[in-house]
């Protein structure tokens, strides 16, 4: 832009100084006179001066911004120091409060010891008076028999021993009282020292706070902006915590579903003894050989009905041995037959009594609380124990 302006200026000057043989037309507005040239030079000079002033002002602003950042860093460091000293003051205040509580407790203990000491002194005084009375009585009753004198002497000795014990206890209490006094004085001196330190720290913090407030040049708008930013960050943290909580719930749900999907479920059970069943009666396989992932196995053992606890695809296999004519069995889900096995003819020569075994295998989709059982498909059907079993396996 500057180059274009200089080119335009050059062309205008050249045109203004063309030598023309004709009479110059001074009224032509297209020509540039000396006045115009001087005005243009003044404008360029003013623009250059303004540009230099602007650059100086920008540099000054940059220096001021750098100084402001340095002052803010210093203020932040002083604020951190003030917070640290405030925490120390709180800790010292808590320690002083604890010392005051201990002092009050020592005062109460000292007063209690003082009362006990006074009580023992009174008892000691009464005992001394009793001894004096007994001695006086001994002098007056000198005519008492030797046996009475011996008994009286024993009583006097007992009283003397008791008084000695009381005196030793009084001495111990006095010693304990003196020790308590020394502890109390030491604790009291410690309390005074702590109070003095607290006072000095309060004065120091007050001076630092005054200096900090004096040097601080952060405007109210900056403080408001900082508080607003802080509140915004707190809100974002709360939202992130909520999102994290929802994510954890989803993860727990997915983990539960995965565990439910991959958990193994299997049961193999056999008929323990030969039993004859009527038509449509549930065959019971109470001799459990294997049970994995089934909580209601006792119910299955007693009723012969398998109740699904975990949704999925199951493989059901049953084989039954019987010598009954027309022997057959049904695999039933929720009361509805899904498979039937007929394994012995209805009519066989009377002299033939051999056993026959029928096997049925089927895959079935089971939901939670669905029931599955094996029912007899013929009346008076004998099921041979030990050779008749049922297996249910969750495959997916």
Backbone torsions as a table, in degrees:
resi	resn	phi	psi	omega
1	UNK	NA	-42.1	179.1
2	UNK	-64.9	-39.3	179.3
3	UNK	-64.7	-41.5	177.5
4	UNK	-61.3	-40.8	-179.8
5	UNK	-64.3	-40.7	179.5
6	UNK	-66.5	-39.8	178.2
7	UNK	-62.3	-43.4	178.5
8	UNK	-62.5	-39.9	179.4
9	UNK	-64.5	-40.1	-179.0
10	UNK	-65.4	-45.8	179.7
11	UNK	-62.2	-39.4	-179.4
12	UNK	-66.3	-40.0	-179.4
13	UNK	-67.0	-42.7	179.3
14	UNK	-61.1	-42.0	179.2
15	UNK	-65.5	-32.5	-179.1
16	UNK	-72.6	-22.6	-177.9
17	UNK	-108.6	21.8	175.4
18	UNK	-67.9	139.5	178.7
19	UNK	-90.9	114.0	-178.1
20	UNK	-115.4	134.2	-179.5
21	UNK	-72.1	-21.9	-179.5
22	UNK	-81.1	169.4	179.8
23	UNK	-70.6	123.7	-177.8
24	UNK	-64.7	141.7	178.8
25	UNK	-98.9	100.9	-175.7
26	UNK	-73.3	-11.3	-178.6
27	UNK	-94.4	3.4	-178.7
28	UNK	-75.2	120.0	-178.0
29	UNK	-73.9	-10.6	-177.9
30	UNK	-78.5	-16.7	-178.9
31	UNK	-87.6	148.5	-179.0
32	UNK	-102.7	120.2	-178.6
33	UNK	-90.3	175.3	177.1
34	UNK	-62.7	-34.6	179.5
35	UNK	-61.9	-43.8	178.4
36	UNK	-63.8	-39.6	-178.9
37	UNK	-63.0	-45.8	179.4
38	UNK	-64.2	-39.3	178.1
39	UNK	-62.3	-40.1	-179.7
40	UNK	-66.8	-39.9	178.1
41	UNK	-64.8	-38.5	176.8
42	UNK	-63.1	-41.1	179.0
43	UNK	-63.2	-41.3	179.2
44	UNK	-65.6	-40.0	178.9
45	UNK	-63.9	-44.2	179.2
46	UNK	-62.6	-41.1	-179.5
47	UNK	-64.3	-40.0	178.6
48	UNK	-65.5	-41.5	179.0
49	UNK	-63.7	-43.6	179.5
50	UNK	-63.6	-37.2	179.3
51	UNK	-65.0	-42.6	178.4
52	UNK	-63.5	-42.1	177.7
53	UNK	-62.3	-39.5	178.8
54	UNK	-64.3	-41.3	177.8
55	UNK	-63.0	-42.1	177.8
56	UNK	-61.9	-40.9	179.8
57	UNK	-65.3	-40.2	178.4
58	UNK	-64.1	-43.5	178.1
59	UNK	-61.7	-41.5	178.7
60	UNK	-63.2	-41.4	177.6
61	UNK	-62.7	-40.1	178.4
62	UNK	-62.1	-42.5	177.3
63	UNK	-62.4	-43.5	179.3
64	UNK	-63.4	-38.6	178.9
65	UNK	-64.5	-41.3	177.6
66	UNK	-62.9	-44.5	178.5
67	UNK	-62.3	-39.7	179.6
68	UNK	-63.6	-41.8	178.3
69	UNK	-62.6	-41.6	179.1
70	UNK	-63.7	-41.8	178.8
71	UNK	-64.3	-38.7	178.9
72	UNK	-65.2	-39.7	177.7
73	UNK	-62.3	-42.4	178.5
74	UNK	-62.9	-42.3	179.8
75	UNK	-64.0	-40.0	178.0
76	UNK	-62.6	-42.3	178.1
77	UNK	-62.7	-40.3	179.1
78	UNK	-67.9	-36.7	176.5
79	UNK	-62.8	-42.1	178.0
80	UNK	-62.8	-41.3	178.1
81	UNK	-63.3	-40.9	178.6
82	UNK	-62.9	-41.9	178.7
83	UNK	-63.4	-40.7	178.6
84	UNK	-62.8	-43.6	178.7
85	UNK	-66.8	-33.3	176.8
86	UNK	-64.1	-41.5	178.0
87	UNK	-62.9	-41.5	178.2
88	UNK	-62.7	-39.3	178.1
89	UNK	-62.9	-41.3	177.6
90	UNK	-62.6	-43.3	178.6
91	UNK	-62.9	-42.8	179.8
92	UNK	-66.0	-35.9	177.9
93	UNK	-65.9	-40.5	177.7
94	UNK	-63.9	-41.2	177.7
95	UNK	-63.5	-41.7	178.6
96	UNK	-63.0	-40.5	178.7
97	UNK	-63.4	-40.2	177.0
98	UNK	-63.7	-39.2	178.7
99	UNK	-65.3	-37.9	178.6
100	UNK	-64.7	-40.1	178.8
101	UNK	-64.4	-42.9	177.7
102	UNK	-63.7	-35.7	178.2
103	UNK	-63.8	-44.6	178.1
104	UNK	-60.8	-40.4	179.1
105	UNK	-64.6	-40.4	177.2
106	UNK	-65.2	-36.7	176.8
107	UNK	-61.7	-45.6	-179.9
108	UNK	-62.8	-41.7	178.7
109	UNK	-64.4	-37.9	179.8
110	UNK	-65.6	-43.5	178.7
111	UNK	-63.2	-38.2	177.8
112	UNK	-64.0	-43.2	177.3
113	UNK	-63.3	-37.9	178.6
114	UNK	-63.0	-41.4	178.9
115	UNK	-65.7	-41.8	178.1
116	UNK	-63.0	-38.1	179.3
117	UNK	-64.4	-43.0	179.0
118	UNK	-64.2	-39.4	179.0
119	UNK	-63.3	-43.5	179.1
120	UNK	-66.0	-35.3	176.5
121	UNK	-63.9	-41.1	177.8
122	UNK	-63.5	-43.1	178.8
123	UNK	-64.1	-39.0	178.0
124	UNK	-63.9	-41.3	178.7
125	UNK	-63.9	-42.1	178.8
126	UNK	-64.7	-37.6	178.8
127	UNK	-65.6	-39.8	177.5
128	UNK	-62.3	-41.1	177.7
129	UNK	-64.1	-38.2	178.5
130	UNK	-65.3	-39.2	178.1
131	UNK	-64.4	-43.2	178.3
132	UNK	-61.4	-41.4	178.3
133	UNK	-63.5	-40.8	179.7
134	UNK	-65.7	-40.3	177.4
135	UNK	-63.5	-42.0	177.1
136	UNK	-62.3	-40.9	178.4
137	UNK	-65.6	-34.9	177.9
138	UNK	-64.4	-40.5	179.0
139	UNK	-66.2	-41.7	-178.4
140	UNK	-68.4	-39.6	-175.9
141	UNK	-98.6	48.1	179.4
142	UNK	-69.0	-16.5	-178.9
143	UNK	-85.4	3.7	-178.6
144	UNK	-69.9	149.8	-177.3
145	UNK	-61.5	163.7	-178.1
146	UNK	-61.9	-37.6	-180.0
147	UNK	-62.8	-44.4	179.0
148	UNK	-64.9	-37.5	179.7
149	UNK	-64.4	-42.0	179.1
150	UNK	-63.0	-43.6	178.9
151	UNK	-62.1	-41.5	179.7
152	UNK	-64.5	-39.3	179.5
153	UNK	-64.6	-38.9	178.1
154	UNK	-62.6	-42.1	178.7
155	UNK	-63.5	-40.4	179.2
156	UNK	-64.2	-41.6	178.3
157	UNK	-62.4	-41.7	178.3
158	UNK	-61.1	-42.4	178.8
159	UNK	-64.5	-37.2	179.4
160	UNK	-65.0	-42.9	178.2
161	UNK	-62.4	-42.0	178.6
162	UNK	-62.3	-39.9	178.6
163	UNK	-64.8	-39.6	177.2
164	UNK	-61.4	-41.4	178.1
165	UNK	-63.1	-42.0	179.8
166	UNK	-63.9	-41.6	179.4
167	UNK	-62.7	-41.1	178.0
168	UNK	-63.3	-39.4	177.3
169	UNK	-64.6	-40.3	178.3
170	UNK	-62.2	-43.3	178.2
171	UNK	-60.2	-42.6	178.5
172	UNK	-63.1	-41.3	179.1
173	UNK	-64.9	-39.1	178.2
174	UNK	-62.9	-42.5	178.5
175	UNK	-62.6	-44.3	178.0
176	UNK	-62.3	-39.8	178.7
177	UNK	-62.3	-41.0	177.9
178	UNK	-64.3	-42.5	178.0
179	UNK	-61.5	-41.9	177.8
180	UNK	-62.0	-38.8	178.5
181	UNK	-61.0	-44.3	179.6
182	UNK	-63.3	-42.6	177.0
183	UNK	-61.8	-41.3	-179.0
184	UNK	-64.1	-42.7	179.5
185	UNK	-64.7	-42.3	178.7
186	UNK	-63.0	-43.1	179.2
187	UNK	-66.1	-37.3	179.1
188	UNK	-65.4	-43.1	177.3
189	UNK	-62.4	-40.4	177.3
190	UNK	-62.4	-38.3	178.4
191	UNK	-64.3	-43.6	178.3
192	UNK	-61.2	-43.0	178.8
193	UNK	-61.8	-42.6	179.1
194	UNK	-64.2	-41.8	178.8
195	UNK	-62.2	-39.6	179.6
196	UNK	-64.6	-42.7	178.3
197	UNK	-63.9	-40.0	178.5
198	UNK	-62.3	-42.7	-180.0
199	UNK	-63.3	-45.4	178.7
200	UNK	-61.6	-41.5	179.3
201	UNK	-66.0	-38.7	177.6
202	UNK	-62.5	-42.9	178.6
203	UNK	-62.6	-44.4	-179.6
204	UNK	-62.2	-44.5	179.5
205	UNK	-65.0	-36.7	178.1
206	UNK	-63.0	-42.8	177.3
207	UNK	-63.8	-44.6	179.4
208	UNK	-62.1	-39.6	179.7
209	UNK	-66.4	-39.8	178.3
210	UNK	-63.2	-45.0	178.6
211	UNK	-62.0	-40.8	-179.8
212	UNK	-64.5	-43.1	179.3
213	UNK	-68.0	-30.3	179.3
214	UNK	-71.0	-43.0	-176.9
215	UNK	-80.7	-14.8	-174.6
216	UNK	-76.3	127.8	-178.1
217	UNK	-121.0	17.5	179.9
218	UNK	-73.0	124.6	-177.8
219	UNK	-74.2	163.8	180.0
220	UNK	-64.6	-32.2	178.7
221	UNK	-66.5	-38.1	177.1
222	UNK	-64.8	-42.1	178.6
223	UNK	-62.6	-43.1	178.4
224	UNK	-61.7	-41.1	178.5
225	UNK	-63.5	-41.8	179.2
226	UNK	-64.3	-42.9	177.8
227	UNK	-63.2	-40.3	179.2
228	UNK	-63.5	-42.8	177.5
229	UNK	-62.9	-41.3	179.1
230	UNK	-61.6	-45.1	178.6
231	UNK	-62.8	-38.6	178.7
232	UNK	-63.9	-41.6	178.7
233	UNK	-64.9	-39.9	177.6
234	UNK	-61.5	-43.1	177.8
235	UNK	-61.7	-41.5	178.5
236	UNK	-64.0	-37.7	177.6
237	UNK	-63.9	-42.6	178.8
238	UNK	-61.7	-43.4	179.0
239	UNK	-63.4	-40.2	177.9
240	UNK	-64.0	-39.8	177.4
241	UNK	-63.6	-40.7	177.7
242	UNK	-63.3	-43.3	178.0
243	UNK	-63.0	-39.3	179.0
244	UNK	-64.3	-40.3	179.2
245	UNK	-63.6	-43.5	178.7
246	UNK	-64.3	-39.0	178.5
247	UNK	-63.5	-41.6	178.1
248	UNK	-63.9	-38.8	177.3
249	UNK	-63.1	-44.2	179.0
250	UNK	-63.2	-42.0	178.8
251	UNK	-62.7	-40.7	179.0
252	UNK	-64.3	-40.7	178.9
253	UNK	-64.2	-44.3	179.5
254	UNK	-64.0	-41.4	179.1
255	UNK	-63.1	-40.4	178.3
256	UNK	-63.4	-42.2	179.2
257	UNK	-65.5	-39.8	179.4
258	UNK	-64.7	-44.1	178.9
259	UNK	-62.1	-40.1	178.7
260	UNK	-65.3	-32.3	-177.8
261	UNK	-75.1	-42.0	-173.4
262	UNK	-91.0	-5.5	-177.7
263	UNK	-70.6	135.0	-178.1
264	UNK	-78.1	138.0	174.9
265	UNK	-132.8	124.4	-179.9
266	UNK	-158.1	145.5	175.3
267	UNK	-149.0	136.3	172.7
268	UNK	-130.9	123.5	-176.2
269	UNK	-143.5	150.1	-176.0
270	UNK	-126.3	163.0	174.5
271	UNK	-78.5	125.9	-173.6
272	UNK	-75.4	-35.8	-173.7
273	UNK	-137.0	158.5	174.8
274	UNK	-65.0	125.7	-179.1
275	UNK	-136.1	142.1	177.9
276	UNK	-99.8	129.3	-176.8
277	UNK	-116.1	149.7	173.2
278	UNK	-86.1	171.8	-178.3
279	UNK	-62.1	136.6	176.7
280	UNK	66.2	15.8	176.9
281	UNK	-88.7	141.7	-177.9
282	UNK	-72.1	128.2	177.5
283	UNK	-83.9	128.9	-176.3
284	UNK	-98.2	129.6	175.3
285	UNK	-112.9	83.2	-169.9
286	UNK	-90.6	-10.5	179.7
287	UNK	-91.4	90.0	-174.2
288	UNK	-77.1	122.5	177.8
289	UNK	-93.5	-33.1	-178.3
290	UNK	-149.7	136.7	176.9
291	UNK	-144.8	123.7	-179.0
292	UNK	-142.4	123.0	177.1
293	UNK	75.2	21.9	-179.4
294	UNK	-121.0	124.8	-178.4
295	UNK	-92.8	-23.6	-175.8
296	UNK	-105.2	41.5	-176.6
297	UNK	-65.9	-33.1	178.5
298	UNK	-65.4	-39.1	177.1
299	UNK	-64.9	-40.3	176.7
300	UNK	-63.5	-41.7	-178.8
301	UNK	-63.5	-37.1	-176.4
302	UNK	-84.7	-33.4	-174.5
303	UNK	-101.9	-22.3	-176.3
304	UNK	81.6	3.8	-178.2
305	UNK	-107.6	127.1	176.4
306	UNK	-90.6	123.7	179.0
307	UNK	-106.5	125.0	-176.7
308	UNK	-71.8	130.3	176.6
309	UNK	-107.8	-19.8	-178.5
310	UNK	-134.5	123.3	-177.2
311	UNK	-64.8	142.8	176.8
312	UNK	163.4	-172.0	179.2
313	UNK	-95.5	125.6	-176.1
314	UNK	-117.3	147.1	172.9
315	UNK	-108.5	121.9	-176.0
316	UNK	-112.9	125.8	178.1
317	UNK	-133.5	132.9	179.7
318	UNK	-140.0	139.2	171.3
319	UNK	-134.4	135.7	-174.9
320	UNK	-131.5	133.7	175.1
321	UNK	-104.1	134.5	179.8
322	UNK	-156.3	149.9	174.6
323	UNK	-106.4	4.0	-178.3
324	UNK	-72.9	142.6	177.1
325	UNK	-65.7	139.9	178.3
326	UNK	66.7	24.2	-177.0
327	UNK	-64.4	134.4	178.1
328	UNK	-160.1	158.3	177.6
329	UNK	-140.7	161.4	-176.9
330	UNK	-123.2	141.8	171.1
331	UNK	-97.2	120.7	-169.9
332	UNK	-120.9	131.7	174.1
333	UNK	-118.9	124.3	179.8
334	UNK	52.0	37.0	177.7
335	UNK	85.5	-3.3	-178.5
336	UNK	-112.4	133.1	-179.1
337	UNK	-71.7	131.2	177.4
338	UNK	-115.9	-12.0	176.2
339	UNK	-161.2	152.1	179.9
340	UNK	-141.4	139.2	-179.1
341	UNK	-126.1	121.4	177.5
342	UNK	-112.2	114.9	-169.4
343	UNK	-125.3	0.5	174.0
344	UNK	-136.5	131.6	-178.3
345	UNK	-61.4	157.9	-179.0
346	UNK	-73.6	-30.0	-178.6
347	UNK	-130.8	128.2	179.8
348	UNK	-139.9	145.8	176.1
349	UNK	-50.1	144.5	-173.8
350	UNK	-62.2	-28.8	-177.3
351	UNK	-80.7	-3.1	179.3
352	UNK	-97.6	117.8	-178.8
353	UNK	-127.0	25.5	-176.7
354	UNK	-71.3	155.2	177.9
355	UNK	-83.1	150.9	175.9
356	UNK	-126.9	147.7	179.5
357	UNK	-123.5	131.4	177.2
358	UNK	-116.3	139.4	-177.5
359	UNK	-125.4	134.2	176.9
360	UNK	-132.3	130.5	179.0
361	UNK	-131.1	134.2	-178.1
362	UNK	-152.2	145.2	173.5
363	UNK	-98.2	136.3	-174.3
364	UNK	-145.2	142.7	176.0
365	UNK	-89.9	123.9	-178.4
366	UNK	-118.5	138.0	172.1
367	UNK	-102.0	169.5	-179.7
368	UNK	-61.4	136.0	-179.9
369	UNK	75.7	3.6	171.8
370	UNK	-68.9	148.2	-178.5
371	UNK	-112.4	151.2	-179.0
372	UNK	-144.8	131.1	178.3
373	UNK	-153.5	170.0	178.5
374	UNK	-112.8	127.8	-178.4
375	UNK	-118.9	148.3	176.7
376	UNK	-69.7	136.3	-178.8
377	UNK	-103.2	11.9	-178.2
378	UNK	-152.2	150.4	-179.7
379	UNK	-75.9	148.2	179.6
380	UNK	52.1	47.8	-178.8
381	UNK	-94.3	123.6	-179.5
382	UNK	-90.1	132.7	177.8
383	UNK	-113.7	120.9	-176.2
384	UNK	-78.9	122.6	179.4
385	UNK	-70.1	144.2	179.4
386	UNK	86.9	-21.1	-179.5
387	UNK	-117.1	11.6	-179.1
388	UNK	-131.1	119.0	-174.1
389	UNK	-139.6	160.5	177.7
390	UNK	-130.0	136.9	177.3
391	UNK	-131.0	131.3	177.1
392	UNK	-127.0	125.1	-176.8
393	UNK	-132.2	132.1	173.3
394	UNK	-85.2	116.5	-175.5
395	UNK	-100.4	-16.2	-178.7
396	UNK	-160.2	NA	NA
